[in-house]
């Protein structure tokens, strides 16, 4: 079982790190679902490469307008 320190840091158990192939220096992302469950996901360099290649660029709106639309 992990314990949260004063700086909200958590040390993951060694066996969980081995199972998830997480080593010192790896980048992870954390997500919290509606039930309060935290998921830790190891980031893989280049994992999303090409994911958006099929999306057409709309040159009629600016980058800032696109960001604002996404926030709405």
TIRO-2110 file (N, C-alpha, C; in Angstrom, 1 decimal):
// TIRO-2110
0.8, -1.2, 0.0, N, 1, A
0.0, 0.0, 0.0, CA, 1, A
0.9, 1.2, 0.0, C, 1, A
0.5, 2.2, -0.8, N, 2, A
1.3, 3.5, -0.9, CA, 2, A
0.8, 4.5, 0.1, C, 2, A
1.7, 5.4, 0.6, N, 3, A
1.3, 6.4, 1.5, CA, 3, A
1.6, 7.8, 0.8, C, 3, A
0.7, 8.7, 1.0, N, 4, A
0.8, 10.0, 0.5, CA, 4, A
1.7, 10.9, 1.4, C, 4, A
2.7, 11.5, 0.9, N, 5, A
3.6, 12.3, 1.8, CA, 5, A
3.1, 13.7, 1.9, C, 5, A
3.8, 14.6, 2.6, N, 6, A
3.4, 16.0, 2.9, CA, 6, A
3.3, 16.8, 1.6, C, 6, A
4.1, 16.4, 0.6, N, 7, A
4.1, 17.1, -0.7, CA, 7, A
3.2, 16.4, -1.7, C, 7, A
2.3, 15.6, -1.3, N, 8, A
1.3, 14.8, -2.1, CA, 8, A
2.0, 13.8, -3.0, C, 8, A
3.2, 13.4, -2.7, N, 9, A
4.0, 12.4, -3.5, CA, 9, A
3.6, 11.0, -3.0, C, 9, A
3.6, 10.1, -4.0, N, 10, A
3.3, 8.7, -3.7, CA, 10, A
4.4, 7.9, -4.2, C, 10, A
4.9, 6.9, -3.4, N, 11, A
5.8, 5.9, -3.9, CA, 11, A
5.1, 4.7, -4.3, C, 11, A
5.2, 4.3, -5.5, N, 12, A
4.5, 3.1, -6.0, CA, 12, A
5.2, 1.9, -5.6, C, 12, A
4.5, 0.8, -5.2, N, 13, A
5.2, -0.4, -4.8, CA, 13, A
6.0, -1.0, -6.0, C, 13, A
7.1, -1.6, -5.7, N, 14, A
8.0, -2.1, -6.7, CA, 14, A
7.3, -3.1, -7.7, C, 14, A
6.5, -4.0, -7.2, N, 15, A
5.9, -5.0, -8.0, CA, 15, A
4.9, -4.3, -9.0, C, 15, A
4.2, -3.3, -8.6, N, 16, A
3.4, -2.5, -9.5, CA, 16, A
4.2, -1.8, -10.6, C, 16, A
5.3, -1.3, -10.2, N, 17, A
6.1, -0.6, -11.2, CA, 17, A
6.7, -1.6, -12.2, C, 17, A
7.1, -2.8, -11.7, N, 18, A
7.5, -3.9, -12.6, CA, 18, A
6.4, -4.3, -13.6, C, 18, A
5.2, -4.5, -13.1, N, 19, A
4.1, -4.9, -13.9, CA, 19, A
3.7, -3.9, -14.9, C, 19, A
3.9, -2.6, -14.6, N, 20, A
3.5, -1.5, -15.5, CA, 20, A
4.7, -1.0, -16.3, C, 20, A
5.9, -1.7, -16.1, N, 21, A
7.1, -1.3, -16.8, CA, 21, A
7.5, 0.2, -16.6, C, 21, A
7.3, 0.6, -15.4, N, 22, A
7.6, 2.0, -15.0, CA, 22, A
8.9, 2.0, -14.3, C, 22, A
9.9, 2.8, -14.8, N, 23, A
11.2, 2.9, -14.1, CA, 23, A
11.5, 4.4, -13.8, C, 23, A
12.5, 4.6, -13.0, N, 24, A
12.8, 6.0, -12.6, CA, 24, A
13.1, 6.9, -13.8, C, 24, A
12.5, 8.0, -13.8, N, 25, A
12.6, 9.0, -14.9, CA, 25, A
11.5, 8.9, -15.9, C, 25, A
10.7, 7.9, -15.9, N, 26, A
9.6, 7.8, -16.8, CA, 26, A
8.6, 8.9, -16.6, C, 26, A
7.9, 9.3, -17.6, N, 27, A
6.8, 10.3, -17.5, CA, 27, A
5.5, 9.5, -17.4, C, 27, A
4.7, 9.9, -16.5, N, 28, A
3.4, 9.3, -16.3, CA, 28, A
2.3, 10.3, -16.3, C, 28, A
1.1, 10.0, -16.7, N, 29, A
0.0, 10.9, -16.6, CA, 29, A
-1.1, 10.3, -15.6, C, 29, A
-1.8, 11.1, -14.9, N, 30, A
-2.7, 10.6, -13.9, CA, 30, A
-4.1, 11.1, -14.3, C, 30, A
-5.1, 10.3, -14.2, N, 31, A
-6.5, 10.7, -14.5, CA, 31, A
-7.4, 10.3, -13.3, C, 31, A
-8.4, 11.1, -13.0, N, 32, A
-9.3, 10.8, -11.9, CA, 32, A
-10.7, 10.6, -12.5, C, 32, A
-11.4, 9.5, -12.3, N, 33, A
-12.7, 9.3, -12.8, CA, 33, A
-13.8, 9.9, -11.9, C, 33, A
-15.0, 9.8, -12.2, N, 34, A
-16.1, 10.4, -11.4, CA, 34, A
-16.2, 9.7, -10.0, C, 34, A
-15.8, 8.5, -9.9, N, 35, A
-15.8, 7.8, -8.6, CA, 35, A
-14.6, 8.1, -7.7, C, 35, A
-13.7, 8.9, -8.2, N, 36, A
-12.5, 9.3, -7.5, CA, 36, A
-11.3, 8.3, -7.6, C, 36, A
-11.5, 7.4, -8.6, N, 37, A
-10.4, 6.4, -8.9, CA, 37, A
-9.3, 7.0, -9.7, C, 37, A
-8.1, 6.9, -9.2, N, 38, A
-6.9, 7.5, -9.9, CA, 38, A
-6.3, 6.4, -10.8, C, 38, A
-6.1, 6.7, -12.1, N, 39, A
-5.4, 5.8, -13.0, CA, 39, A
-4.0, 6.5, -13.3, C, 39, A
-3.0, 5.7, -13.3, N, 40, A
-1.6, 6.2, -13.7, CA, 40, A
-1.2, 5.5, -15.0, C, 40, A
-0.9, 6.3, -16.0, N, 41, A
-0.6, 5.7, -17.3, CA, 41, A
0.8, 6.2, -17.7, C, 41, A
1.7, 5.2, -18.1, N, 42, A
3.0, 5.5, -18.5, CA, 42, A
2.9, 6.1, -19.9, C, 42, A
3.6, 7.2, -20.1, N, 43, A
3.6, 7.9, -21.4, CA, 43, A
4.7, 7.2, -22.3, C, 43, A
4.4, 7.0, -23.5, N, 44, A
5.3, 6.4, -24.5, CA, 44, A
5.6, 7.4, -25.6, C, 44, A
6.9, 7.8, -25.8, N, 45, A
7.3, 8.7, -26.8, CA, 45, A
6.8, 8.3, -28.1, C, 45, A
6.1, 9.1, -28.9, N, 46, A
5.7, 8.8, -30.2, CA, 46, A
4.4, 8.0, -30.3, C, 46, A
3.8, 7.7, -29.2, N, 47, A
2.6, 6.8, -29.2, CA, 47, A
1.5, 7.4, -29.9, C, 47, A
1.3, 8.7, -30.0, N, 48, A
0.2, 9.4, -30.7, CA, 48, A
0.6, 9.8, -32.1, C, 48, A
1.8, 9.5, -32.5, N, 49, A
2.3, 10.0, -33.8, CA, 49, A
1.3, 9.6, -34.9, C, 49, A
0.9, 10.5, -35.7, N, 50, A
0.0, 10.2, -36.8, CA, 50, A
-1.5, 10.0, -36.5, C, 50, A
-1.9, 10.2, -35.2, N, 51, A
-3.3, 9.9, -34.8, CA, 51, A
-4.2, 10.9, -35.5, C, 51, A
-3.8, 12.2, -35.7, N, 52, A
-4.6, 13.2, -36.3, CA, 52, A
-4.3, 13.5, -37.8, C, 52, A
-3.6, 12.6, -38.4, N, 53, A
-3.2, 12.8, -39.8, CA, 53, A
-4.4, 12.9, -40.8, C, 53, A
-5.6, 12.3, -40.4, N, 54, A
-6.7, 12.3, -41.3, CA, 54, A
-7.6, 13.6, -41.1, C, 54, A
-7.3, 14.4, -40.0, N, 55, A
-8.1, 15.6, -39.8, CA, 55, A
-7.7, 16.7, -40.7, C, 55, A
-8.6, 17.3, -41.4, N, 56, A
-8.3, 18.4, -42.3, CA, 56, A
-8.2, 19.7, -41.5, C, 56, A
-7.3, 20.5, -42.0, N, 57, A
-7.0, 21.8, -41.4, CA, 57, A
-8.0, 22.8, -41.9, C, 57, A
-8.6, 23.5, -40.9, N, 58, A
-9.5, 24.6, -41.3, CA, 58, A
-8.8, 25.9, -41.2, C, 58, A
-8.4, 26.5, -42.3, N, 59, A
-7.6, 27.7, -42.3, CA, 59, A
-8.5, 29.0, -42.2, C, 59, A
-9.8, 28.8, -42.1, N, 60, A
-10.7, 29.9, -42.0, CA, 60, A
-10.9, 30.5, -40.6, C, 60, A
-10.4, 29.7, -39.6, N, 61, A
-10.4, 30.2, -38.2, CA, 61, A
-8.9, 30.2, -37.6, C, 61, A
-8.7, 31.1, -36.7, N, 62, A
-7.4, 31.2, -36.1, CA, 62, A
-7.2, 30.1, -35.0, C, 62, A
-5.9, 29.9, -34.6, N, 63, A
-5.7, 29.0, -33.6, CA, 63, A
-6.4, 29.4, -32.3, C, 63, A
-6.4, 30.7, -32.0, N, 64, A
-7.0, 31.2, -30.8, CA, 64, A
-8.5, 30.9, -30.8, C, 64, A
-9.2, 31.2, -32.0, N, 65, A
-10.6, 30.9, -32.1, CA, 65, A
-10.9, 29.4, -31.9, C, 65, A
-10.0, 28.6, -32.4, N, 66, A
-10.2, 27.1, -32.2, CA, 66, A
-10.1, 26.7, -30.8, C, 66, A
-9.2, 27.3, -30.0, N, 67, A
-9.0, 27.1, -28.6, CA, 67, A
-10.3, 27.5, -27.9, C, 67, A
-10.8, 28.7, -28.2, N, 68, A
-12.0, 29.2, -27.5, CA, 68, A
-13.2, 28.3, -27.8, C, 68, A
-13.3, 27.8, -29.1, N, 69, A
-14.4, 26.9, -29.4, CA, 69, A
-14.3, 25.6, -28.6, C, 69, A
-13.1, 25.1, -28.4, N, 70, A
-12.9, 23.9, -27.6, CA, 70, A
-13.3, 24.1, -26.1, C, 70, A
-13.2, 25.3, -25.6, N, 71, A
-13.6, 25.6, -24.2, CA, 71, A
-15.0, 25.7, -24.0, C, 71, A
-15.8, 26.0, -25.1, N, 72, A
-17.2, 26.2, -25.0, CA, 72, A
-18.0, 24.9, -24.7, C, 72, A
END
